[in-house]
Amino acid sequence: MKVSDVQFITNSGDHKGTKYNFTLAEQNGQKAWQVTRLFQSAPAMAKEKIEMMIAIKEQNIPLSGGVELTQANKILGQLEIIATETTPVTLVGLDRVERLVRVDRSGFSLAPTISEKDREPEYAVSITCWSIYE
């Protein structure tokens, strides 16, 4: 059984070789993962725009509100480490393709997602990455 949908692997610095696994949130019954191929002339470095929403869950188990926000802080901390890397990190995506990426510097947003009426909202972190030419 697959525990995570995407994995970031740091390639330099104090965290070199560290693997960060995340589960994607669902939107309209599908995993929140979108890759857009970019066609920009040189010297542009970005090859693809990758947008995803990471679910705030502990090994695919929905959490209670207070515990969920603690988990959100943990995930945001991991994403900060990934975003501050000076060299591109490796992203193994939902499609199992390895890409060298940089995390968008505009930051992350934490948003509640409500899938059913009268249920506690679940939280997800939106993140954008840019794959680069090798």
C-alpha positions in Angstrom: 0.0 0.0 0.0 1.4 3.4 -1.0 1.7 5.8 1.9 2.5 8.9 0.0 1.7 10.4 -3.4 4.7 12.7 -3.9 8.2 12.8 -2.5 10.8 15.6 -2.3 14.5 14.7 -1.9 17.0 17.4 -1.0 20.2 17.4 -3.0 22.5 19.7 -0.9 23.0 21.4 2.4 22.4 20.1 5.9 19.4 18.1 4.8 21.1 16.4 1.8 19.4 13.1 0.9 16.5 13.7 3.3 13.2 12.4 1.8 9.9 14.2 2.5 6.8 12.2 1.7 3.4 13.8 1.3 -0.2 12.7 0.5 -2.1 14.8 -2.0 -5.5 16.3 -1.1 -8.5 15.4 -3.2 -10.5 17.9 -5.2 -13.7 16.8 -7.1 -12.8 13.1 -6.5 -9.3 13.5 -8.0 -5.8 14.0 -6.5 -4.9 17.7 -6.5 -1.9 17.4 -8.9 -1.5 19.4 -12.2 1.5 19.6 -14.4 1.5 22.4 -17.1 4.2 22.2 -19.8 5.6 25.6 -20.5 6.9 26.8 -23.8 9.1 29.8 -23.1 12.1 30.9 -25.2 15.6 30.9 -23.8 17.0 32.0 -21.3 13.9 30.8 -19.4 14.8 28.0 -17.0 11.3 26.7 -16.1 10.1 23.7 -18.1 6.9 22.9 -16.2 4.6 24.4 -13.6 3.5 21.9 -11.1 0.6 22.7 -8.8 -0.5 20.5 -6.0 -2.4 20.5 -2.7 -0.9 18.5 0.1 -3.3 16.9 2.5 -2.9 17.5 6.3 -3.1 13.8 7.3 -0.9 11.4 9.3 -0.4 8.4 7.0 -3.7 8.9 5.2 -5.7 9.1 8.4 -7.8 12.3 8.9 -7.1 14.0 12.2 -9.1 16.0 14.6 -9.0 19.8 14.4 -6.4 20.6 17.0 -4.1 17.7 16.0 -4.6 18.6 12.3 -3.3 22.2 12.8 -0.2 20.8 14.7 0.4 18.5 11.7 -0.1 21.5 9.4 2.7 23.3 11.2 5.0 20.2 10.8 4.3 20.0 7.1 4.8 23.8 6.6 8.1 23.4 8.4 9.2 20.6 6.1 8.1 22.6 3.0 10.1 25.6 4.3 13.2 23.4 4.4 12.5 22.3 0.9 11.9 25.8 -0.4 15.0 27.3 1.1 17.4 24.8 -0.6 19.9 26.6 -2.7 20.0 23.8 -5.3 17.0 22.2 -7.0 15.4 19.4 -5.1 14.2 16.1 -6.7 10.4 15.7 -6.9 9.0 12.3 -7.6 5.4 13.1 -8.5 2.1 11.4 -8.7 3.1 10.3 -12.2 6.3 8.7 -10.7 8.5 11.0 -12.9 11.6 12.4 -11.2 12.0 16.1 -11.8 14.5 18.7 -10.5 12.3 21.5 -9.1 12.4 24.8 -7.3 9.5 25.7 -5.0 7.8 28.9 -5.9 9.0 31.7 -3.6 5.5 33.2 -3.3 4.9 30.8 -0.4 2.3 28.3 0.6 -1.3 28.7 1.6 -3.2 26.6 4.1 -6.9 26.2 3.3 -9.8 24.2 4.7 -11.5 21.8 2.3 -15.0 20.6 3.0 -15.9 17.4 1.2 -19.3 16.6 2.8 -22.0 18.6 4.5 -21.8 18.7 8.4 -18.3 17.3 8.5 -15.2 18.9 10.0 -13.2 20.8 7.4 -10.0 19.1 6.3 -6.9 21.2 5.6 -4.6 21.2 2.6 -1.5 23.2 1.7 -1.3 24.6 -1.8 2.2 24.6 -3.3 3.6 25.5 -6.7 6.9 24.1 -8.1 8.8 24.9 -11.3 10.7 22.0 -12.9 13.9 23.2 -14.5 15.9 22.2 -17.5 18.9 20.0 -16.5 
